[in-house]
Amino acid sequence: MGGVKFDIGNIVSYKNLLFRILVIQDYQHLVIEKLEDGEVITVDINEIKEVNSKECRDIEVVNNEKLLNIASKRFKIIEPYFIENKSINQIVISSGKSRSTINRWIHKYKQSKNISALAPMPHTGGKGKNRIQKEVLEIMDMIIRKYYLTLQGESISLIIVRIKIECNRHKLKPPCDSTVRSYIARIPAFDKMKKREGIKKAKEKYSPVTGSLEALYPLHIVQMDHSKLDILLVDEDGMELGRPWLTIALDIYSRMVTGYYLTFDSPGAESAGMCIATSILTKEYILQEYDIHEEWPIYGVMDTLHMDNAKEFTGTSIKNSAKLYGINLMNRRIGYPEDGGHIERFFRTINNEIKNLPGATDSNTLLTSQHRRNSKAFTIHDLEKWILTFILCVYHEREHSGINMSPMHKYKLGIEGDRINVGRGLPKKVSNQKEVFLNFLPSIERTPQRYGIQIKYLRYYSKEIASFINKEDKNNRKIKLIFKMWRNKTSPIFFLNPNDNQYYEVPYSNLTFPIMDRREYNLAYRKAKETYGKKLDESKILEGYKKMIQIKDIVVKRSKSKKRQKQSTIQEKTFNDSVTLEKEIQMELKEFELKEKINLEPFEDIDYDAL
């Protein structure tokens, strides 16, 4: 996991130039010195970038006299090629170097225009590096997992003996004793105690104390939960969409909101993952999208994430993602509602504020008939901007009774410190925004077929997954690949290539199929599955999607007609109107189908523009 570490003395990139951090001025600003000429400037941390691999190499060479001398000598050999137009043959003869070596040096210099490219690459071994054969490493992992990380865990001395016996059996050179001991020492203490003494003892020793959840510094403990908001939302055409779910992550130390996710879908692994990703990343992309000119300085990987025991918080997907970023997951104690007190208080606060908005429901579905006709109802985009404005302008700035100061002031205190308290310093900044989101999206495993892969009767194909068709794993079983569905669209999805651990876009195999909103597609999928059962295919889902669009068009048309007629008596109608409305829609749909005679066609013959 890459990122920027804001430590004094670290080298960073600013406007594609290299700088050294001199002073951490406050939670938002750094004083940095340009390496090239010593110029000192103050910058916002959001403008600082991670040093890329080429820049890292330049720094390494410039600061290593031995490497710099070697690079300079090599350049002197090839310099006549650039200055005197000498041929490669002439340089080979005069230098005594091979033709391939001269060609390689010339190519490297042409690409970089910097002599640092000619320095030899350092050895990959050394302290902290793994120089053990892959087969030996697999044996070590197997023996340690089977005999050491168990409730009856054997001693390290016996583990070393077992590893030697197994290596000799496979005619491999066994690792030395100190290598095995160092390897075991690098196993996280929490994981070690969890396997050898049980999860209860591990949590008692290494997890933060629950109940009051006292955090020692910003991002020490972040609490996350969901709540269904007491407001009915509509789409851009005024069609009612229902009540949304809000997922919130709250920093226990400062009470700052670290991240959020707003959706109509019921809570799941995606909501949890998107909220965590938003927490980790800096927030300028959100503020720009909603044109909000306020501060939201909190970002970074939390030490511990505290959640309840819902399925989405205990599943494999979130566990794997948290492990990737070194996040300790801690679930609430069953039967201790006070463990979630901080975040539940926040939800009470925000729902109390929502009562004043058009479309507010007061958590009573029987009252929704009056609100659904409110011409000033919010869309999900409207509500999201309202929530962000409330969090940043009101909640973060007003005094919180639990900490006797505002969350913003408490956060600044935790980062910068004061005469009494030592600040934690700026958290590491994770650079690759898209990678963070994809890492925290729920995973879908599929075995590639000749047509590609299929998810909910939608087929996807790309050249990247084609190379894995009919491939087998080490157990001679067809290989399964990991895919991620990107937020709210049905295409493209993303494929995690196991060869380079990079994500690649995978579009529909049928490129003429329309890209849909995932929520609407899931609704059409469920309805089609109920109707057609095992005979379900893409065309049946598309038929359901088409009918949904027809219903929407009918209701929107009626709504506009009623507005033109200025029927002020709408507010006096009762809940029974919804039943009448549904019957009218069904009748109009039947008339529409008789007129249009909807026929299912092969995908390649469908005129999608007509939908």
C-alpha positions as CSV (number, residue, x, y, z in Angstrom):
1,M,0.0,0.0,0.0
2,G,1.6,3.2,-1.2
3,G,1.2,6.7,0.3
4,V,2.8,9.8,1.7
5,K,4.4,9.8,5.1
6,F,4.5,13.2,6.7
7,D,7.6,12.8,8.8
8,I,10.3,15.5,9.2
9,G,13.1,14.8,6.8
10,N,11.0,12.7,4.3
11,I,11.3,13.4,0.6
12,V,8.0,14.2,-1.1
13,S,6.9,15.5,-4.5
14,Y,5.3,18.9,-5.0
15,K,4.4,20.1,-8.5
16,N,6.6,17.3,-9.9
17,L,9.7,18.6,-8.0
18,L,11.4,16.9,-5.1
19,F,11.2,18.6,-1.6
20,R,12.2,17.6,1.9
21,I,9.8,18.1,4.9
22,L,11.3,20.6,7.3
23,V,8.4,21.5,9.6
24,I,4.8,20.2,10.2
25,Q,3.2,23.6,10.7
26,D,-0.3,22.4,11.6
27,Y,-2.8,19.7,10.7
28,Q,-3.1,21.1,7.2
29,H,0.2,22.7,6.2
30,L,3.9,21.7,5.8
31,V,7.1,23.8,5.4
32,I,9.2,22.1,2.7
33,E,12.6,22.7,1.1
34,K,13.3,22.2,-2.6
35,L,16.2,19.8,-3.0
36,E,17.4,21.5,-6.2
37,D,18.1,24.9,-4.8
38,G,17.1,25.0,-1.2
39,E,14.0,27.2,-1.6
40,V,11.7,27.0,1.4
41,I,7.9,27.2,1.0
42,T,4.7,26.5,2.9
43,V,2.1,24.2,1.2
44,D,-1.2,22.5,1.9
45,I,-0.8,18.7,2.5
46,N,-3.4,18.0,-0.2
47,E,-0.9,19.3,-2.8
48,I,1.8,16.9,-1.7
49,K,2.2,13.7,-3.8
50,E,4.0,10.4,-3.2
51,V,7.5,10.2,-4.7
52,N,7.3,7.8,-7.7
53,S,9.8,5.0,-8.3
54,K,11.9,7.0,-10.8
55,E,12.2,9.9,-8.3
56,C,13.1,7.4,-5.5
57,R,15.8,6.0,-7.7
58,D,17.2,9.5,-8.5
59,I,17.3,10.3,-4.7
60,E,19.0,7.0,-4.0
61,V,21.8,7.6,-6.6
62,V,22.3,11.3,-5.7
63,N,22.8,10.4,-2.0
64,N,25.0,7.4,-2.7
65,E,28.5,8.4,-3.7
66,K,29.5,4.9,-4.9
67,L,26.4,4.6,-7.2
68,L,26.9,8.1,-8.5
69,N,30.6,7.4,-9.4
70,I,29.6,4.2,-11.3
71,A,26.9,6.1,-13.2
72,S,29.3,8.9,-14.1
73,K,31.9,6.4,-15.4
74,R,29.3,4.7,-17.5
75,F,28.1,8.0,-19.0
76,K,31.7,8.9,-19.9
77,I,31.9,5.7,-22.0
78,I,28.7,6.4,-24.0
79,E,29.1,10.2,-24.1
80,P,30.9,10.2,-27.5
81,Y,27.8,8.6,-29.0
82,F,25.8,11.7,-28.1
83,I,28.5,14.4,-28.4
84,E,30.8,13.2,-31.2
85,N,28.3,11.0,-33.1
86,K,30.5,8.0,-32.7
87,S,29.0,4.6,-33.7
88,I,28.2,1.9,-31.2
89,N,30.9,-0.3,-32.8
90,Q,33.5,2.3,-32.1
91,I,32.4,2.7,-28.5
92,V,32.4,-1.1,-28.1
93,I,36.0,-1.3,-29.4
94,S,37.3,1.6,-27.3
95,S,35.6,0.6,-24.1
96,G,36.0,-3.2,-24.2
97,K,32.3,-3.6,-23.2
98,S,29.9,-5.9,-24.9
99,R,27.6,-4.5,-27.6
100,S,24.5,-5.5,-25.6
101,T,25.8,-3.6,-22.5
102,I,26.5,-0.4,-24.6
103,N,23.1,-0.6,-26.2
104,R,21.4,-1.0,-22.8
105,W,23.2,2.0,-21.3
106,I,22.4,4.2,-24.3
107,H,18.7,3.1,-24.2
108,K,18.4,3.9,-20.4
109,Y,20.0,7.4,-20.8
110,K,17.7,8.2,-23.8
111,Q,14.7,7.3,-21.8
112,S,15.5,9.3,-18.7
113,K,17.9,12.0,-19.8
114,N,19.6,11.5,-16.4
115,I,22.8,9.7,-15.5
116,S,21.2,8.2,-12.4
117,A,19.5,5.7,-14.8
118,L,23.0,4.2,-15.5
119,A,23.7,3.3,-11.8
120,P,23.5,-0.4,-11.0
121,M,20.3,-1.6,-9.3
122,P,20.8,-2.6,-5.7
123,H,20.6,-6.2,-4.5
124,T,17.0,-7.1,-3.5
125,G,18.2,-9.0,-0.4
126,G,19.3,-7.6,2.9
127,K,17.8,-6.7,6.2
128,G,14.0,-7.1,6.2
129,K,14.0,-8.7,2.7
130,N,12.9,-12.3,2.0
131,R,15.6,-14.4,0.4
132,I,14.1,-17.8,1.1
133,Q,13.2,-20.1,-1.8
134,K,9.5,-20.1,-2.6
135,E,9.2,-23.8,-1.9
136,V,10.9,-23.5,1.5
137,L,8.7,-20.5,2.4
138,E,5.6,-22.6,1.6
139,I,6.9,-25.4,3.9
140,M,7.6,-22.9,6.7
141,D,4.1,-21.4,6.4
142,M,2.5,-24.9,6.5
143,I,4.5,-26.1,9.5
144,I,4.0,-22.8,11.5
145,R,0.2,-22.7,10.7
146,K,-0.3,-26.4,11.5
147,Y,1.9,-26.9,14.6
148,Y,2.7,-23.4,16.0
149,L,-0.4,-21.3,15.5
150,T,-2.7,-23.7,17.4
151,L,-4.2,-23.9,20.9
152,Q,-1.7,-26.7,21.6
153,G,1.1,-24.8,19.9
154,E,4.5,-26.4,19.9
155,S,7.7,-24.7,20.9
156,I,9.8,-22.8,18.3
157,S,12.7,-25.3,18.7
158,L,10.4,-28.1,17.7
159,I,9.0,-26.1,14.8
160,I,12.6,-25.6,13.5
161,V,13.2,-29.4,13.6
162,R,9.9,-30.1,11.7
163,I,10.8,-27.5,9.0
164,K,14.3,-29.1,8.6
165,I,12.8,-32.6,8.3
166,E,10.2,-31.5,5.7
167,C,12.9,-29.6,3.7
168,N,15.2,-32.6,3.7
169,R,12.3,-34.8,2.5
170,H,11.8,-32.5,-0.5
171,K,15.6,-32.2,-1.1
172,L,15.6,-28.5,-0.3
173,K,18.2,-26.6,1.8
174,P,16.5,-25.8,5.1
175,P,16.6,-22.2,6.5
176,C,18.9,-21.5,9.5
177,D,17.4,-21.4,13.0
178,S,17.6,-17.6,13.3
179,T,15.7,-17.2,10.0
180,V,12.8,-19.3,11.3
181,R,12.8,-17.4,14.6
182,S,12.8,-14.0,12.8
183,Y,10.0,-15.2,10.5
184,I,7.8,-16.2,13.5
185,A,8.7,-13.0,15.4
186,R,7.1,-11.0,12.5
187,I,3.7,-12.6,13.0
188,P,1.5,-9.9,14.6
189,A,1.1,-10.5,18.3
190,F,-2.7,-10.3,18.2
191,D,-2.8,-13.1,15.5
192,K,-0.3,-15.2,17.4
193,M,-2.3,-15.0,20.7
194,K,-5.6,-15.5,18.9
195,K,-4.4,-18.8,17.4
196,R,-2.5,-20.1,20.5
197,E,-4.6,-18.9,23.4
198,G,-8.0,-18.0,21.8
199,I,-9.7,-14.9,20.5
200,K,-11.0,-13.9,23.9
201,K,-7.6,-13.6,25.5
202,A,-6.2,-11.8,22.4
203,K,-9.0,-9.2,22.5
204,E,-8.6,-8.7,26.3
205,K,-4.9,-8.0,25.8
206,Y,-4.7,-6.1,22.5
207,S,-8.1,-4.6,21.8
208,P,-9.0,-1.2,23.2
209,V,-11.3,-1.2,26.2
210,T,-14.9,-1.3,25.2
211,G,-17.8,0.4,26.9
212,S,-16.7,4.0,27.1
213,L,-14.3,3.5,24.2
214,E,-11.7,5.9,25.3
215,A,-9.3,6.7,22.4
216,L,-5.9,8.2,23.0
217,Y,-5.4,10.1,19.7
218,P,-7.1,10.7,16.3
219,L,-7.8,7.5,14.3
220,H,-6.9,5.3,17.3
221,I,-10.5,4.0,17.3
222,V,-13.1,4.7,14.6
223,Q,-16.7,3.5,15.1
224,M,-19.0,2.7,12.2
225,D,-22.7,1.9,11.9
226,H,-25.8,2.3,9.6
227,S,-29.1,4.0,10.1
228,K,-32.2,4.4,7.9
229,L,-33.0,8.1,7.7
230,D,-36.4,9.5,8.4
231,I,-37.0,11.1,5.0
232,L,-38.5,10.1,1.7
233,L,-36.5,11.0,-1.4
234,V,-37.5,11.4,-5.0
235,D,-35.6,11.2,-8.3
236,E,-35.2,14.2,-10.7
237,D,-38.6,13.6,-12.2
238,G,-40.4,13.6,-8.8
239,M,-40.8,9.8,-8.6
240,E,-40.6,8.5,-5.0
241,L,-37.6,6.3,-4.3
242,G,-38.0,5.6,-0.6
243,R,-35.9,6.2,2.5
244,P,-32.1,6.1,2.2
245,W,-29.6,4.4,4.5
246,L,-26.7,6.4,5.9
247,T,-23.4,4.7,6.9
248,I,-21.2,6.8,9.2
249,A,-17.7,6.4,10.5
250,L,-16.9,8.4,13.6
251,D,-13.5,9.1,15.2
252,I,-13.9,8.4,18.9
253,Y,-11.1,10.7,20.1
254,S,-12.4,13.9,18.4
255,R,-16.0,12.9,17.4
256,M,-15.1,14.0,13.9
257,V,-17.0,12.2,11.1
258,T,-14.2,10.4,9.1
259,G,-16.3,9.0,6.3
260,Y,-19.9,8.2,5.1
261,Y,-21.9,6.4,2.4
262,L,-25.5,7.3,1.4
263,T,-27.5,4.7,-0.6
264,F,-31.0,3.3,-1.1
265,D,-29.6,-0.3,-0.8
266,S,-29.9,-2.1,2.5
267,P,-26.7,-2.2,4.6
268,G,-24.1,-4.6,3.2
269,A,-20.5,-5.2,2.6
270,E,-20.5,-2.4,-0.1
271,S,-21.9,0.2,2.2
272,A,-19.3,-0.7,4.9
273,G,-16.4,-0.8,2.4
274,M,-17.3,2.5,0.8
275,C,-17.6,4.2,4.1
276,I,-14.1,2.9,5.2
277,A,-12.6,4.0,1.9
278,T,-14.0,7.5,2.3
279,S,-12.6,7.6,5.8
280,I,-9.1,6.7,4.7
281,L,-8.9,9.2,1.7
282,T,-8.5,12.9,1.9
283,K,-11.8,14.6,1.2
284,E,-11.1,17.3,-1.4
285,Y,-12.7,15.2,-4.2
286,I,-16.0,15.2,-2.2
287,L,-15.9,18.9,-1.5
288,Q,-15.2,19.7,-5.1
289,E,-18.1,17.5,-6.3
290,Y,-20.6,19.2,-4.1
291,D,-19.0,22.7,-4.4
292,I,-18.5,23.0,-0.6
293,H,-15.8,25.4,0.6
294,E,-15.2,24.1,4.1
295,E,-12.5,22.2,5.9
296,W,-12.6,18.4,6.3
297,P,-9.1,17.6,7.4
298,I,-9.4,14.1,8.9
299,Y,-8.0,11.3,6.8
300,G,-5.8,8.2,7.1
301,V,-5.9,4.5,8.1
302,M,-7.5,3.9,11.5
303,D,-5.8,1.7,14.0
304,T,-9.0,0.0,15.1
305,L,-12.5,-0.1,13.5
306,H,-15.3,-0.7,16.0
307,M,-18.6,-2.2,14.6
308,D,-21.6,-4.1,15.7
309,N,-22.1,-7.8,14.9
310,A,-24.1,-7.4,11.6
311,K,-23.3,-9.7,8.8
312,E,-21.6,-7.1,6.6
313,F,-19.2,-6.2,9.5
314,T,-18.2,-9.8,10.2
315,G,-17.9,-11.1,6.6
316,T,-14.8,-12.3,4.7
317,S,-14.7,-9.3,2.4
318,I,-14.3,-6.6,5.0
319,K,-11.8,-8.8,7.0
320,N,-9.6,-9.3,4.0
321,S,-9.6,-5.5,3.1
322,A,-8.9,-4.5,6.7
323,K,-6.0,-7.0,6.9
324,L,-4.5,-5.4,3.7
325,Y,-4.4,-2.0,5.4
326,G,-3.4,-3.2,8.8
327,I,-6.7,-2.3,10.5
328,N,-7.7,-4.2,13.7
329,L,-11.4,-5.1,13.6
330,M,-13.3,-5.0,16.9
331,N,-17.0,-6.0,17.2
332,R,-19.3,-4.8,19.9
333,R,-20.0,-7.1,22.9
334,I,-23.3,-8.7,22.5
335,G,-25.7,-7.4,25.2
336,Y,-23.7,-4.2,25.8
337,P,-25.7,-1.5,23.8
338,E,-23.5,1.3,25.5
339,D,-20.6,0.1,23.2
340,G,-22.3,1.9,20.3
341,G,-23.3,5.0,22.2
342,H,-21.1,7.5,20.4
343,I,-22.4,6.8,16.9
344,E,-26.0,6.2,17.9
345,R,-26.0,9.7,19.5
346,F,-24.8,11.1,16.1
347,F,-27.7,9.4,14.3
348,R,-30.2,10.8,16.8
349,T,-28.8,14.2,16.2
350,I,-28.9,14.1,12.4
351,N,-32.4,12.6,12.3
352,N,-33.6,15.3,14.7
353,E,-32.3,17.9,12.2
354,I,-33.9,16.1,9.2
355,K,-37.4,16.5,10.8
356,N,-37.3,20.1,9.4
357,L,-36.8,19.0,5.8
358,P,-39.5,18.4,3.2
359,G,-40.3,14.7,2.9
360,A,-39.5,13.9,6.6
361,T,-41.4,10.8,7.7
362,D,-40.9,10.7,11.5
363,S,-40.1,7.0,11.0
364,N,-43.8,6.2,10.4
365,T,-44.5,4.6,7.0
366,L,-48.2,5.2,7.5
367,L,-47.6,9.0,7.2
368,T,-45.7,8.8,3.8
369,S,-48.7,9.3,1.6
370,Q,-48.8,13.0,2.4
371,H,-45.1,13.5,2.1
372,R,-44.7,11.7,-1.2
373,R,-46.7,14.4,-2.9
374,N,-44.5,17.2,-1.6
375,S,-43.4,19.1,-4.7
376,K,-40.2,20.3,-2.8
377,A,-39.0,16.8,-1.8
378,F,-35.2,16.1,-1.8
379,T,-33.3,14.0,-4.3
380,I,-30.5,11.8,-2.9
381,H,-28.0,14.4,-4.3
382,D,-29.8,17.2,-2.5
383,L,-29.7,15.2,0.8
384,E,-26.1,14.3,0.5
385,K,-25.1,17.9,0.1
386,W,-27.3,18.9,3.0
387,I,-25.7,16.2,5.2
388,L,-22.2,17.3,4.3
389,T,-23.0,20.9,5.0
390,F,-24.5,19.9,8.4
391,I,-21.5,17.8,9.3
392,L,-18.8,20.4,8.2
393,C,-20.5,23.7,9.1
394,V,-22.5,22.7,12.2
395,Y,-21.6,19.4,13.8
396,H,-17.8,19.7,13.5
397,E,-17.8,23.4,14.7
398,R,-20.2,23.4,17.7
399,E,-19.2,22.3,21.2
400,H,-19.7,18.6,21.9
401,S,-20.7,17.8,25.5
402,G,-18.8,14.6,25.6
403,I,-15.4,16.3,25.0
404,N,-16.2,19.9,26.1
405,M,-15.0,21.4,22.9
406,S,-15.8,21.2,19.2
407,P,-14.8,18.1,17.2
408,M,-12.7,20.2,14.9
409,H,-10.7,21.8,17.8
410,K,-10.2,18.4,19.4
411,Y,-8.9,16.9,16.2
412,K,-6.4,19.8,15.7
413,L,-5.3,19.3,19.4
414,G,-4.8,15.6,18.7
415,I,-2.7,16.2,15.6
416,E,-0.6,19.2,16.7
417,G,-0.5,18.8,20.5
418,D,-0.1,21.7,22.9
419,R,2.0,22.5,26.1
420,I,0.4,19.5,27.9
421,N,-0.6,17.0,25.2
422,V,1.8,15.5,22.6
423,G,0.2,15.4,19.1
424,R,0.2,12.2,17.0
425,G,1.4,14.1,13.9
426,L,-0.1,13.9,10.4
427,P,-1.3,10.5,9.3
428,K,0.1,8.8,6.3
429,K,-1.7,9.9,3.1
430,V,-2.9,7.1,0.8
431,S,-2.4,8.3,-2.8
432,N,-4.3,5.9,-5.1
433,Q,-8.0,6.8,-4.6
434,K,-9.5,4.3,-7.1
435,E,-7.4,1.5,-5.7
436,V,-8.6,2.2,-2.1
437,F,-12.3,2.1,-3.3
438,L,-11.7,-1.1,-5.2
439,N,-9.9,-2.8,-2.3
440,F,-12.9,-2.2,0.0
441,L,-15.6,-3.2,-2.5
442,P,-17.0,-6.7,-1.9
443,S,-15.3,-9.4,-3.9
444,I,-17.0,-11.8,-6.3
445,E,-15.3,-15.0,-7.4
446,R,-15.8,-16.5,-10.8
447,T,-14.2,-19.2,-12.9
448,P,-13.6,-17.7,-16.5
449,Q,-15.4,-19.5,-19.3
450,R,-15.0,-19.1,-23.1
451,Y,-17.7,-16.4,-23.0
452,G,-16.0,-14.6,-20.1
453,I,-17.8,-14.6,-16.7
454,Q,-21.4,-14.1,-15.6
455,I,-22.8,-12.2,-12.7
456,K,-26.6,-12.1,-12.2
457,Y,-27.1,-13.2,-15.8
458,L,-24.9,-10.4,-17.2
459,R,-21.9,-11.5,-19.1
460,Y,-18.5,-9.8,-19.1
461,Y,-15.4,-10.3,-21.2
462,S,-11.9,-8.8,-21.8
463,K,-8.6,-9.9,-23.1
464,E,-7.2,-9.8,-19.6
465,I,-9.4,-12.6,-18.3
466,A,-9.2,-14.6,-21.6
467,S,-5.6,-15.7,-20.7
468,F,-7.0,-17.5,-17.6
469,I,-9.6,-19.6,-19.4
470,N,-9.0,-23.3,-18.6
471,K,-6.1,-22.5,-16.3
472,E,-5.7,-24.6,-13.1
473,D,-4.4,-23.8,-9.7
474,K,-1.8,-25.9,-7.8
475,N,-4.6,-28.3,-6.7
476,N,-5.5,-29.0,-10.4
477,R,-8.8,-27.2,-10.1
478,K,-10.1,-24.5,-12.5
479,I,-8.7,-21.2,-11.3
480,K,-11.1,-18.7,-9.7
481,L,-10.6,-15.0,-10.3
482,I,-11.7,-12.0,-8.1
483,F,-14.0,-9.3,-9.6
484,K,-15.4,-6.1,-8.1
485,M,-18.5,-4.2,-9.2
486,W,-17.9,-0.5,-9.3
487,R,-20.4,1.3,-7.1
488,N,-23.7,2.2,-8.9
489,K,-23.2,1.0,-12.5
490,T,-23.5,-2.4,-14.1
491,S,-20.5,-2.0,-16.4
492,P,-17.6,-2.0,-16.4
493,I,-16.6,-4.3,-13.5
494,F,-13.0,-4.7,-12.4
495,F,-10.8,-7.8,-12.4
496,L,-7.9,-8.2,-10.0
497,N,-5.1,-9.9,-12.0
498,P,-3.3,-12.3,-9.7
499,N,-0.1,-12.0,-11.8
500,D,0.5,-8.3,-11.0
501,N,-2.2,-7.5,-8.4
502,Q,-3.5,-4.7,-10.6
503,Y,-7.2,-4.0,-11.4
504,Y,-8.4,-4.0,-15.0
505,E,-11.7,-2.9,-16.5
506,V,-14.0,-5.6,-17.9
507,P,-16.9,-4.5,-20.0
508,Y,-20.1,-6.4,-21.1
509,S,-19.4,-9.2,-23.5
510,N,-22.3,-7.8,-25.5
511,L,-21.2,-4.2,-25.9
512,T,-24.7,-3.2,-27.2
513,F,-26.3,-4.0,-23.8
514,P,-27.2,-0.7,-22.0
515,I,-25.3,0.4,-18.9
516,M,-27.8,0.5,-16.1
517,D,-28.1,1.9,-12.6
518,R,-27.3,-1.1,-10.4
519,R,-30.2,-0.4,-8.0
520,E,-32.7,-0.4,-10.8
521,Y,-31.0,-3.5,-12.4
522,N,-31.2,-5.4,-9.1
523,L,-34.9,-4.6,-8.8
524,A,-35.5,-5.8,-12.4
525,Y,-33.4,-8.9,-11.7
526,R,-35.4,-9.9,-8.6
527,K,-38.8,-9.3,-10.3
528,A,-37.7,-11.4,-13.4
529,K,-36.4,-14.2,-11.2
530,E,-39.7,-14.3,-9.3
531,T,-41.6,-14.5,-12.6
532,Y,-39.4,-16.8,-14.7
533,G,-37.4,-18.9,-12.1
534,K,-34.8,-21.1,-13.7
535,K,-35.8,-20.0,-17.2
536,L,-34.4,-16.5,-16.5
537,D,-32.0,-14.9,-19.0
538,E,-30.8,-11.4,-20.0
539,S,-33.7,-10.8,-22.2
540,K,-36.2,-11.4,-19.4
541,I,-34.4,-8.9,-17.2
542,L,-34.3,-6.3,-20.0
543,E,-38.1,-6.8,-20.3
544,G,-38.5,-6.0,-16.6
545,Y,-36.2,-3.0,-16.9
546,K,-38.2,-1.7,-19.9
547,K,-41.5,-2.0,-17.9
548,M,-40.0,-0.1,-15.0
549,I,-39.1,2.7,-17.4
550,Q,-42.7,2.7,-18.8
551,I,-44.2,2.9,-15.3
552,K,-41.9,5.9,-14.5
553,D,-42.8,7.6,-17.8
554,I,-46.6,7.2,-17.0
555,V,-46.3,8.6,-13.5
556,V,-44.1,11.5,-14.5
557,K,-46.6,12.3,-17.3
558,R,-49.5,12.3,-14.9
559,S,-47.6,14.4,-12.4
560,K,-46.8,17.1,-14.9
561,S,-50.4,17.1,-16.1
562,K,-51.7,17.6,-12.5
563,K,-49.3,20.4,-11.9
564,R,-50.5,22.2,-15.0
565,Q,-54.1,21.9,-13.8
566,K,-53.1,23.3,-10.4
567,Q,-55.1,20.8,-8.4
568,S,-54.6,22.2,-4.9
569,T,-56.8,19.4,-3.3
570,I,-54.0,16.8,-3.6
571,Q,-52.9,17.3,0.0
572,E,-56.3,16.3,1.3
573,K,-56.2,12.9,-0.3
574,T,-55.8,9.9,1.9
575,F,-53.5,6.9,2.0
576,N,-55.9,4.9,-0.2
577,D,-54.9,7.1,-3.2
578,S,-51.7,5.0,-3.5
579,V,-53.9,1.9,-4.2
580,T,-55.9,3.8,-6.8
581,L,-52.6,5.0,-8.4
582,E,-51.3,1.5,-8.6
583,K,-54.5,0.2,-10.3
584,E,-54.3,3.1,-12.8
585,I,-50.7,2.3,-13.6
586,Q,-51.5,-1.4,-14.2
587,M,-54.4,-0.4,-16.5
588,E,-52.2,2.0,-18.5
589,L,-49.5,-0.6,-18.7
590,K,-51.9,-3.1,-20.2
591,E,-53.1,-0.5,-22.8
592,F,-49.5,0.4,-23.5
593,E,-48.4,-3.2,-24.1
594,L,-51.4,-3.9,-26.4
595,K,-50.4,-0.9,-28.5
596,E,-46.7,-1.5,-28.5
597,K,-46.8,-5.3,-28.6
598,I,-43.5,-5.8,-26.7
599,N,-41.7,-8.7,-28.3
600,L,-38.5,-10.2,-26.8
601,E,-35.6,-10.1,-29.3
602,P,-32.1,-11.4,-29.3
603,F,-29.7,-8.8,-27.7
604,E,-28.0,-8.0,-31.0
605,D,-31.4,-7.1,-32.6
606,I,-32.7,-4.8,-29.8
607,D,-32.9,-1.1,-30.5
608,Y,-31.6,0.3,-27.2
609,D,-32.1,3.9,-28.3
610,A,-35.8,3.2,-28.3
611,L,-35.8,2.4,-24.6
